[in-house]
Amino acid sequence: MTRHAVQCSFEGCPEAASYKIAARWSDGSFAELKTYGFACSDHLGPVFRQAERRLQDYQAAPNEIVEELAIYRYETGKRDRQLQRLWGLEDNYRT
């Protein structure tokens, strides 16, 4: 099976992603990480702030729960539940 590198979401950036910006989402019967972007080290701040704006504009359905935005260390081949949340980085970028 061939795996490709996930690219940074910052427009024009060719770098591989080191971080996943996501929020826990649930509809009551199913839960997952809802991805708002991927970032390399150089673009984590701008990608996180753009994701915050998108999340603020999102209107959840009555049965949906969307938790706060979080930063995870992205590692190819790992499932969402295996990704490490980076609490300290989040505090640096929240507006």
Backbone as JSON Lines, residues from 0, in Angstrom:
{"i":0,"aa":"M","n":[0.84,-1.17,0.0],"ca":[0.0,0.0,0.0],"c":[0.89,1.24,0.0]}
{"i":1,"aa":"T","n":[0.63,2.16,-0.91],"ca":[1.4,3.39,-1.0],"c":[0.76,4.46,-0.14]}
{"i":2,"aa":"R","n":[1.6,5.16,0.63],"ca":[1.1,6.27,1.45],"c":[1.72,7.55,0.92]}
{"i":3,"aa":"H","n":[0.9,8.59,0.86],"ca":[1.43,9.88,0.44],"c":[1.43,10.83,1.64]}
{"i":4,"aa":"A","n":[2.34,11.77,1.61],"ca":[2.42,12.75,2.7],"c":[1.26,13.72,2.61]}
{"i":5,"aa":"V","n":[0.67,14.02,3.74],"ca":[-0.39,15.03,3.8],"c":[0.3,16.39,3.81]}
{"i":6,"aa":"Q","n":[-0.14,17.25,2.95],"ca":[0.48,18.56,2.77],"c":[-0.13,19.6,3.69]}
{"i":7,"aa":"C","n":[0.66,20.59,4.07],"ca":[0.2,21.73,4.86],"c":[-0.96,22.41,4.13]}
{"i":8,"aa":"S","n":[-1.96,22.87,4.88],"ca":[-3.15,23.51,4.31],"c":[-2.93,24.98,3.93]}
{"i":9,"aa":"F","n":[-1.81,25.56,4.36],"ca":[-1.54,26.97,4.06],"c":[-1.35,27.11,2.55]}
{"i":10,"aa":"E","n":[-2.06,28.05,1.96],"ca":[-2.04,28.21,0.51],"c":[-0.62,28.37,-0.04]}
{"i":11,"aa":"G","n":[-0.27,27.53,-0.98],"ca":[1.03,27.61,-1.62],"c":[2.16,26.9,-0.9]}
{"i":12,"aa":"C","n":[1.9,26.34,0.27],"ca":[2.96,25.67,1.02],"c":[3.11,24.23,0.53]}
{"i":13,"aa":"P","n":[4.33,23.85,0.13],"ca":[4.55,22.49,-0.36],"c":[4.99,21.51,0.73]}
{"i":14,"aa":"E","n":[5.14,21.98,1.97],"ca":[5.68,21.16,3.05],"c":[4.69,20.11,3.53]}
{"i":15,"aa":"A","n":[5.22,19.03,4.07],"ca":[4.4,17.98,4.68],"c":[3.84,18.5,6.01]}
{"i":16,"aa":"A","n":[2.67,18.04,6.37],"ca":[2.03,18.45,7.62],"c":[2.69,17.77,8.81]}
{"i":17,"aa":"S","n":[2.88,18.54,9.87],"ca":[3.36,18.02,11.15],"c":[2.26,18.04,12.2]}
{"i":18,"aa":"Y","n":[1.2,18.82,11.92],"ca":[0.12,19.01,12.87],"c":[-1.24,18.85,12.21]}
{"i":19,"aa":"K","n":[-2.19,18.34,12.98],"ca":[-3.58,18.24,12.54],"c":[-4.39,19.15,13.45]}
{"i":20,"aa":"I","n":[-5.17,20.04,12.89],"ca":[-6.04,20.92,13.66],"c":[-7.45,20.35,13.5]}
{"i":21,"aa":"A","n":[-8.05,19.98,14.62],"ca":[-9.34,19.28,14.57],"c":[-10.14,19.52,15.85]}
{"i":22,"aa":"A","n":[-11.43,19.23,15.77],"ca":[-12.33,19.31,16.93],"c":[-13.08,17.99,17.05]}
{"i":23,"aa":"R","n":[-13.26,17.54,18.26],"ca":[-14.07,16.32,18.47],"c":[-15.5,16.64,18.07]}
{"i":24,"aa":"W","n":[-16.1,15.74,17.3],"ca":[-17.44,15.9,16.77],"c":[-18.24,14.64,17.07]}
{"i":25,"aa":"S","n":[-19.53,14.82,17.37],"ca":[-20.41,13.68,17.59],"c":[-21.82,14.04,17.15]}
{"i":26,"aa":"D","n":[-22.52,13.03,16.66],"ca":[-23.94,13.21,16.34],"c":[-24.81,12.43,17.31]}
{"i":27,"aa":"G","n":[-24.21,11.97,18.4],"ca":[-24.94,11.22,19.41],"c":[-24.73,9.72,19.32]}
{"i":28,"aa":"S","n":[-24.47,9.23,18.12],"ca":[-24.25,7.79,17.97],"c":[-22.86,7.48,17.41]}
{"i":29,"aa":"F","n":[-22.21,8.48,16.86],"ca":[-20.9,8.31,16.25],"c":[-20.05,9.51,16.62]}
{"i":30,"aa":"A","n":[-18.75,9.29,16.86],"ca":[-17.84,10.39,17.19],"c":[-16.55,10.25,16.4]}
{"i":31,"aa":"E","n":[-15.96,11.37,16.07],"ca":[-14.69,11.39,15.34],"c":[-14.04,12.77,15.51]}
{"i":32,"aa":"L","n":[-12.83,12.9,14.98],"ca":[-12.21,14.21,14.9],"c":[-12.61,14.84,13.58]}
{"i":33,"aa":"K","n":[-13.18,16.02,13.64],"ca":[-13.53,16.78,12.44],"c":[-12.32,17.64,12.11]}
{"i":34,"aa":"T","n":[-11.7,17.39,10.99],"ca":[-10.47,18.07,10.6],"c":[-10.77,19.45,10.05]}
{"i":35,"aa":"Y","n":[-10.03,20.45,10.55],"ca":[-10.14,21.83,10.08],"c":[-8.89,22.27,9.35]}
{"i":36,"aa":"G","n":[-7.83,21.47,9.37],"ca":[-6.63,21.8,8.62],"c":[-5.44,20.98,9.06]}
{"i":37,"aa":"F","n":[-4.4,21.05,8.23],"ca":[-3.12,20.43,8.53],"c":[-2.07,21.52,8.39]}
{"i":38,"aa":"A","n":[-1.02,21.48,9.2],"ca":[-0.02,22.54,9.17],"c":[1.39,22.0,9.32]}
{"i":39,"aa":"C","n":[2.31,22.67,8.65],"ca":[3.73,22.44,8.9],"c":[4.11,23.33,10.08]}
{"i":40,"aa":"S","n":[5.33,23.22,10.55],"ca":[5.77,24.02,11.7],"c":[5.72,25.52,11.42]}
{"i":41,"aa":"D","n":[6.03,25.93,10.21],"ca":[6.06,27.36,9.87],"c":[4.68,27.98,9.79]}
{"i":42,"aa":"H","n":[3.64,27.21,9.51],"ca":[2.31,27.77,9.28],"c":[1.26,27.35,10.31]}
{"i":43,"aa":"L","n":[1.69,26.82,11.44],"ca":[0.72,26.37,12.44],"c":[-0.18,27.51,12.9]}
{"i":44,"aa":"G","n":[0.38,28.66,13.2],"ca":[-0.42,29.8,13.66],"c":[-1.49,30.22,12.67]}
{"i":45,"aa":"P","n":[-1.12,30.54,11.43],"ca":[-2.14,30.97,10.46],"c":[-3.19,29.9,10.18]}
{"i":46,"aa":"V","n":[-2.78,28.64,10.08],"ca":[-3.75,27.57,9.81],"c":[-4.69,27.4,11.0]}
{"i":47,"aa":"F","n":[-4.16,27.5,12.23],"ca":[-5.01,27.37,13.42],"c":[-6.03,28.51,13.49]}
{"i":48,"aa":"R","n":[-5.58,29.75,13.24],"ca":[-6.5,30.9,13.31],"c":[-7.57,30.82,12.23]}
{"i":49,"aa":"Q","n":[-7.2,30.35,11.04],"ca":[-8.19,30.16,9.97],"c":[-9.21,29.09,10.38]}
{"i":50,"aa":"A","n":[-8.74,28.04,11.0],"ca":[-9.63,26.97,11.47],"c":[-10.57,27.5,12.55]}
{"i":51,"aa":"E","n":[-10.06,28.35,13.45],"ca":[-10.92,28.95,14.49],"c":[-12.06,29.73,13.85]}
{"i":52,"aa":"R","n":[-11.77,30.52,12.84],"ca":[-12.81,31.31,12.17],"c":[-13.85,30.4,11.52]}
{"i":53,"aa":"R","n":[-13.38,29.33,10.88],"ca":[-14.32,28.39,10.24],"c":[-15.19,27.71,11.28]}
{"i":54,"aa":"L","n":[-14.62,27.33,12.41],"ca":[-15.4,26.67,13.46],"c":[-16.42,27.64,14.06]}
{"i":55,"aa":"Q","n":[-16.04,28.89,14.25],"ca":[-16.97,29.88,14.81],"c":[-18.16,30.09,13.89]}
{"i":56,"aa":"D","n":[-17.96,29.99,12.58],"ca":[-19.03,30.18,11.61],"c":[-19.91,28.94,11.42]}
{"i":57,"aa":"Y","n":[-19.5,27.8,11.96],"ca":[-20.22,26.55,11.76],"c":[-21.47,26.51,12.63]}
{"i":58,"aa":"Q","n":[-22.59,26.2,12.02],"ca":[-23.86,26.06,12.73],"c":[-24.17,24.57,12.88]}
{"i":59,"aa":"A","n":[-23.98,24.07,14.08],"ca":[-24.22,22.64,14.34],"c":[-25.71,22.33,14.27]}
{"i":60,"aa":"A","n":[-26.03,21.14,13.8],"ca":[-27.4,20.65,13.79],"c":[-27.8,20.35,15.24]}
{"i":61,"aa":"P","n":[-29.1,20.26,15.53],"ca":[-29.54,20.03,16.91],"c":[-28.93,18.8,17.58]}
{"i":62,"aa":"N","n":[-28.61,17.77,16.84],"ca":[-28.07,16.55,17.44],"c":[-26.54,16.5,17.42]}
{"i":63,"aa":"E","n":[-25.9,17.53,16.9],"ca":[-24.44,17.55,16.8],"c":[-23.78,18.22,18.01]}
{"i":64,"aa":"I","n":[-22.63,17.7,18.37],"ca":[-21.79,18.33,19.38],"c":[-20.41,18.51,18.76]}
{"i":65,"aa":"V","n":[-19.92,19.76,18.73],"ca":[-18.6,20.05,18.24],"c":[-17.83,20.7,19.39]}
{"i":66,"aa":"E","n":[-16.77,20.05,19.83],"ca":[-15.98,20.55,20.95],"c":[-14.97,21.58,20.46]}
{"i":67,"aa":"E","n":[-14.13,22.06,21.37],"ca":[-13.15,23.1,21.03],"c":[-12.11,22.57,20.05]}
{"i":68,"aa":"L","n":[-11.52,23.5,19.33],"ca":[-10.47,23.19,18.39],"c":[-9.22,22.76,19.14]}
{"i":69,"aa":"A","n":[-8.51,21.78,18.6],"ca":[-7.31,21.26,19.25],"c":[-6.22,21.03,18.21]}
{"i":70,"aa":"I","n":[-4.98,20.98,18.69],"ca":[-3.83,20.7,17.84],"c":[-3.29,19.32,18.22]}
{"i":71,"aa":"Y","n":[-3.11,18.49,17.22],"ca":[-2.57,17.14,17.4],"c":[-1.29,17.0,16.58]}
{"i":72,"aa":"R","n":[-0.34,16.24,17.11],"ca":[0.85,15.92,16.31],"c":[0.4,14.93,15.24]}
{"i":73,"aa":"Y","n":[0.57,15.3,13.98],"ca":[0.13,14.44,12.88],"c":[1.21,13.43,12.54]}
{"i":74,"aa":"E","n":[0.83,12.17,12.47],"ca":[1.74,11.1,12.1],"c":[1.04,10.2,11.09]}
{"i":75,"aa":"T","n":[1.62,10.1,9.91],"ca":[1.05,9.27,8.84],"c":[0.84,7.84,9.33]}
{"i":76,"aa":"G","n":[-0.32,7.31,9.04],"ca":[-0.62,5.92,9.38],"c":[-1.26,5.74,10.74]}
{"i":77,"aa":"K","n":[-1.28,6.78,11.57],"ca":[-1.92,6.65,12.88],"c":[-3.38,7.08,12.8]}
{"i":78,"aa":"R","n":[-4.21,6.38,13.53],"ca":[-5.63,6.74,13.62],"c":[-5.8,7.94,14.54]}
{"i":79,"aa":"D","n":[-6.92,8.63,14.38],"ca":[-7.18,9.84,15.18],"c":[-7.0,9.6,16.67]}
{"i":80,"aa":"R","n":[-7.51,8.49,17.17],"ca":[-7.44,8.24,18.62],"c":[-6.01,7.98,19.1]}
{"i":81,"aa":"Q","n":[-5.08,7.76,18.17],"ca":[-3.69,7.53,18.52],"c":[-2.85,8.81,18.48]}
{"i":82,"aa":"L","n":[-3.41,9.89,17.96],"ca":[-2.67,11.13,17.84],"c":[-2.55,11.83,19.2]}
{"i":83,"aa":"Q","n":[-1.39,12.42,19.44],"ca":[-1.12,13.11,20.7],"c":[-1.61,14.56,20.61]}
{"i":84,"aa":"R","n":[-2.47,14.94,21.58],"ca":[-2.93,16.32,21.64],"c":[-1.84,17.18,22.28]}
{"i":85,"aa":"L","n":[-1.61,18.35,21.68],"ca":[-0.54,19.24,22.13],"c":[-1.15,20.46,22.82]}
{"i":86,"aa":"W","n":[-1.55,20.28,24.06],"ca":[-2.27,21.3,24.83],"c":[-1.51,22.63,24.89]}
{"i":87,"aa":"G","n":[-0.22,22.59,25.14],"ca":[0.57,23.82,25.28],"c":[0.59,24.67,24.02]}
{"i":88,"aa":"L","n":[0.66,24.03,22.87],"ca":[0.65,24.79,21.61],"c":[-0.67,25.51,21.39]}
{"i":89,"aa":"E","n":[-1.76,24.89,21.77],"ca":[-3.09,25.5,21.57],"c":[-3.17,26.86,22.26]}
{"i":90,"aa":"D","n":[-2.67,26.94,23.48],"ca":[-2.71,28.19,24.24],"c":[-1.94,29.3,23.53]}
{"i":91,"aa":"N","n":[-0.89,28.95,22.79],"ca":[-0.1,29.94,22.08],"c":[-0.85,30.57,20.9]}
{"i":92,"aa":"Y","n":[-1.83,29.87,20.35],"ca":[-2.47,30.3,19.1],"c":[-3.93,30.7,19.25]}
{"i":93,"aa":"R","n":[-4.56,30.46,20.38],"ca":[-5.97,30.83,20.52],"c":[-6.14,32.35,20.47]}
{"i":94,"aa":"T","n":[-7.22,32.81,19.82],"ca":[-7.48,34.24,19.77],"c":[-8.51,34.63,20.79]}
